[in-house]
Structures are given as structure tokens and as C-alpha cells.
Amino acid sequence: MKRFGFKMKLKPGCREEYIRRHNAIWPELAKLIKNGGVSDYSIFLDEETNILFGVQKVAGEQSSQDMGVNPVVARWWAFMKDIMETNPDNSPVTIPLEEVFYLE
């Protein structure tokens, strides 16, 4: 199992709404992500920069950020586009990060 780290950008003033939406994550989306081999998934926010930092364990080659072909994920991305920086397909602008240290 490999770990995948990435960053995204939250629009200013959207912290509470981002948290509210994720606290009410759709059960079908959570199930899809887990069934897709993603586990131990966390998102952190740097409030000074509005940068979101995600990290997840991935079984296989696909992270949660690669699941946009699924209609549930595409719908979630459309739901989130008003509070995040997104690409033309509504996917969040995601920048993969290189792991430079890990202590288990």
C-alpha cells in the first residue's frame, strides 16, 4: 500500500462550508472511495493560505483524485466547485506532493 499526498486550494471564506459538507459526506461517495482502495484519508487546512493538504493510503494505482469518471464523484466535484479552485471538468485543482520523510 502506498501513501499519496496532494494539495488543493479553498476559496477565501469557505472554511466552515467545506467542513460542513465533508462532515455530511454522501454515504455512496465514502463507500466508493473505500471500495476503490483508498483508506486512512485525511484533509488538513492551512488557514493562512487556504491550502488544503490531503494524504491517503492507496491500494493499487488510483487515488481518490483519479475517480472522476464515476458519476458519484463527478457529482461531488460539481457540488464542491463553488468553494474550491477547480478545473474545467469541476475536478479540484490537485497538485501531487513528493513525500520527503515518513516515520512509521
N, C-alpha and C positions, 0 to 999 in steps of 0.2 A: 504494500500500500504506500502510495507517495502522498506528500503534502503539497498543496497548491496555495500560494499566496497571491493576492491581487489587490489593486486599489481602484476605487471609483470616486466620484465626486457628487456630494449632496448640494443641492441649491441652497443658498442662504435662507435662514428662517424656517427650514423644513425638518429640523431635528425631531420635534415632537411627533409630527405626522409620519415620518419614516419609522420611528419606534412603534407608534400605534399600529401601522399597517403590518409590521413584522410580528408584533405580538398577536395579531389575528391572522397569521399566515393561513392560507387556504389548506385544508387537510389534504386535498388531492395534490397540491404542489409539494407539500412536505413529503408525502408518500412517494411521489415521482422522483424527487431528489434522492431520497434514501434508497429506493429501488434501483436508481441509476448508479449506485456505488459510492455516493458521497456521504461522509459521516464526519462527526466532530467538527461541525461547521460553525464558525463564529464570525461576526462582523463587529469591528470596533470603529469608533468615530473620533477623529481629531477635531475638536470643536473650533480650534484656532483657524484651521484651513478648510474645514468641511470635507476633508478627505476621509472616506470610508476605507478601512482595511479589512479584507476578508481572508480567512485561512480555513482550509478544509482538507480532510483526508479523502483521497480518491482511489478507489479500486478500479483499475483499468486506465483508459486514456482520456476519459471525458470528465471535465469538471462541471459544476452547476452552470457555469457561464457558457458552456457548449451545448446546452439543451434547448436552444431557441426554436428548433424545428418542431418541438412538441407544442400543440395548441394551448395547453395549460400554461406553459412557460411564456409563450408569446403573449397570452392574455395578461399575465402578471407584469411583464415588461411594459405593456401598454398602460396598465394601471399605475405603474411607478414613474412613468416618463415625465410627469408634471413636477416631480420633486428631485429628479436626478439629471445629470448630464447623460444624454443618450445618443445613440447612433440613429441613422435614418430608419432602421428596422425596429426601433424602440428598445433595442438591447442597451444595457448600461455600457457607457464607455468604460472598458475594463483594461487595466494595464497590469499584465503579469509581473510579479516581483521575483527576483532571484533570492533564494534562501542562502544566506551567508553564514548562519550559525544556527545550530539546534542542539539543545541539551535535553535528553530524554530522562 
